[in-house]
Each structure stands twice: as C-alpha cells, then as structure tokens.
Amino acid sequence: MLNTQFQNHKHQIKPSLKQLNVAIIIDAFRAFATASYVLEHYPKTYMLATKSSVISKLASNLKNTLLIGKPEKGSNLIYNIPNSPTRVQEIKIRDKNILHRTEAGAKGILLAKDSDIILATGFVNADATVKYIKTLTKPKITIVPMGHEGITPSLEDDICAKYIESLINEKKIKLTPFLKDLKKGPGKYFFSKDQWQYPQEDFDRCLKTNSFNFAIKAIVHNDYAILKRCNVI
C-alpha cells in the first residue's frame, strides 16, 4: 500500500474481515497539529503538498490565500507563517484558501493514495481519529509514523503510534513518562532562539491529547491533497 521505504515505520492491526484499507499518517511535530488548529477555524479550502512549486501553482489560481510552512532548499517562495499551531492562532483563517507545505506528513499522505481512507493524525486529534475509525465496519488499519522528513524514525511519531494503538485497544497510555526525552530530543527546537519558526508553546500544543472533536480526512489529487474535518461525537 505504501512505498517500501516506510515499511519499518508501520504498525498493522488486522481484523478478521477486510472491509476498508485505512491509513493513519502521523506527523505529530508539527504538521497535523497545525492542520487541526487550521481546520478548527473553518478555512474555505485546505491544500497540503510537499513542494513549493506545487504550492505556488495552486496559489496562482486562488484568491485570499494563506501559505503555511517554509520553502525547501532552492525555492524562493515566501510563506506567511511557519508550520506552527501557535502562529495559526495569531492569524485569521476563516474563509481563506490554505496552502500548507510540509515534508513528512504530506509525503505520507501522497504515498497512501491507494488507501480507501487516509487520516492525518497527531496527538491532538488521535482520540477523535480512533472514534471515527470505530464507526467503520471492521477496517484494516495501517499506522504510519512518518518520522523526520519521512526518512528516519522520530520519537514523537513512534509514541503517537503507540498512543493510537492503545486507544484502539481501549488501553490509553500516558505521555508523562516520555516528556523529558521529547523535550531533550525532537522537541529541543521549541526551546531554541528561533522562536518565530519554533514557538515554545508549540511543544505543549502538539502534545495536548484530545484537543479536537474531529478526525482529518485527506483526499489525494495527484501532487497535493485536500484536508477536510470529519466530526465525531
């Protein structure tokens, strides 16, 4: 279902009867935390891609746009705010066309294009994602923690995968024992001098579980995906 380079990231939960292939793509620091905060404020559209050239092309056909992320090496495209849930809180989102570039999360979604359902997930909407999954009839679930740029594993995404598995199995794990290692490891950027790109508040926002009552469904269109909120009770 996904590119073989991600096989070592995958956690599978196999039911007795296959109905739907459901891919849970995890990017906890920070793409899908940012996406949750964006969708909370009802943008007009929300498009996700891995390349600035794709973002630029999409933006050329839209008005009232907001560009989130930062350009990859070699691109001069200017983004309005970084990939940050804190910065999202500081700007008007409603009715804007959101164009979001991120490396790992978007890559995972695009690679999962053959899945019946693709869900963009972080700690903040993991509970809602599992609630949504439990409304489906015996899905085949593949959990993909994307890690750093979709290449190497990352602690936060692996922990998030375990957290989601625990919710599916109705055994909720606590994140407190992992906080020290997260802060010293992948979360160290939030405590550096570059507070515009990595606000310290992002660390807590990305790790606050059960923050939203919706899952995020991704619909792939060639080289980009549209993100939509999927409300759960």
N, C-alpha and C positions, 0 to 999 in steps of 0.2 A: 504493500500500500504506500509506503514511504521510501525515499531514497535509502539505499543500504548503508550509507554513511551514518545514519541515525539509528541503526539497529541496536547499538549498545545503550541507547538512551531509553528504549521503550519498555513500558510495563504493560502487560496484557492481562485482562480479566475476561475469561472466556465463559459465556453462558452455555447452557445445554442446547439451545437452538438459536441459530443466527438469524437475525431479522434486519438489523441495520449496522453498517460499519460507522462507528462514531469515533472520531479523532479528537482527543483533548490536547491541544497545543499549549504548552506552558511557557510563559515568559514573564516571570514574577518581578524582576528588576529590569525595566520598569514598564515595558510596552503595554501589557494588558491591565496593569493597574491604571496607567494613563488612559487607556481605552475606556475603562469603566467610568472614570471621572468625566470623560468627554460625553459618553452616552447618557450619563445621568442628567445632562443639561440639554438634551434633545437637539442635536445638530440636524441640519437639513439632510446631509449625506455624510458618510464617513468612509473614506477610502484608505487602504493600507497597502504599502508597496515596499520593496527592498532597495529600489534605485531612485536617485534624484531625477534621472531622465524621465522616468515614468511619472513621478510626481509633477514635474514641470509640464509634461504633455497633458496630463489631466487638468492641471490648473489653467492651462491656456484656453480651455473650453468652458470654464466656470467663472462665476462672479461670486463676490462675498466669500472668499476663501480664507482659510487659516491653515498655515503649514506648520506641522509639528515634527521635530526631530533635528537632525543635523546632517549636512552633506557628507557623503563618503569622499575619500581621497580623490582629488581630480575634478570634483564638481564645485561650481561657484554659486549654486542655488542658495538663496537666503531663506531661512526658516524663521517664522515668527516667534516660536517658543521651543525650548528643548523638550525631549521626551520625558516629561515630568508631571506627575499628578498635582504637585504643588503649584506649578506655573499654570496649569489648566484652571485652577481655582481663581486665578488672578485676572482672567480674561473672559470676554463674552463668547459663549459657544453657541447658544441657541440660534437656530436657523442658518448657521454658517455651513459651508461646504468644507469639511475637514479632510486634509490630505496629510497622512502620517507616514513618515519613513522610519522604519526600524529594521534592524538586520535579522536577528534570530527569530522573533515572533512571526514576522511576515514571511520569512523563508519557510518556516514550518507549515504555515497555512497553505502557501502555494504548493508545497510538496505533497500536501494531503488532499489535493484536488479531487482524487478519485473516491474519497470517502463520501458516504451518504450525508453525514452531518459533521461539520467542523466547528469546534467550540474553542474560543480564545479565552484562556484562563490564567489567573494568578491567585494569590491568597485571598484577595479582596472579594472575588466572586466565585471562589471554589465551592462554597456551600450552595449557592444558587445553581451552579453548574450541575452539581450532583442531584439536587432536587429536580432539575429539568430532566436529567438522564433517567431518573426513576419514574418519569411519566411515560417513557418509551417501553415498547414491548420487547424485552429480552435482547438488548443491543449487544453487539460485540464491541468492546471498548478498548481503544489503544491510547495509552497516555504517553505523550512525548514531551519530556522536559528538554527544552531546546539548548540550554547551556549558553556559553559565551559565543556569540555570533553563529550559533548553530553548528559549532565545530567541536568544542571541548565541553565536558560536563561542568555545571556550576552548582554550588552547594544549595543556593536558594531554590533553583528549579527542581533539584532532586528531592529536597524536603517538601516542596509543594506537591510533587507527585505522590510522595508517601502520605501527605495530608489528605489528598483526594482519595487515595485508595482506602484510607481509614474511614473516611466519610461513606464511601460506597459500601464498606463492610460494617457500617454503623458502630465504628470504634474510633472516636475522634481523638487524635493525638494533640498534645500541647506543644506550642512553639517555643515556650520559655527556655528550655534547655539548649536550644540552638542559637539564641540571640547573641551570645558572646562571640561565637565563631563567625556568625554572619556579619557582625559589626567589624571584626578584625579582618575578615576576608573580603567577600564580594561587596559588602556594604561600606567599605572604607572610603569609597569615593564621596559618600554623603557627608563625610566629616573632614573633607579636604578644604583647600582655599577656594576652589572653583564652585562657589555656592550658587551661581546663576545656572550653570549646567546641572549641578547635583545638589539641590537644596537638602539640608539636613532633615527637614520634615518628610522628605520622600521615604526615608528609611522606615519610619513608623507607618506612614500611609500605605506603603506597599505590603507591609506585614500585618495590617489590621484585617483579620478574617471576618467574614460575614458582613461586609460593609454595604453590599448591594443586593437587591432582590431580583436581579436578572442575570441570566447567562448571556454570553455574547456569541452569536452565530456568525460565521464567516462564509460568504459566497464568493467563490473564486471566478474572476473574469480574466483569463489569460495571465497577464503580468501584474495584476493587482487584485485586491479583494475588497468587497464591501462588508462592513461590520454592522450588525443590527442587534439591538437588545431583544432578549427573549424573556419576558417577565415570568416569574414563578410566584406562587402563593406563599 
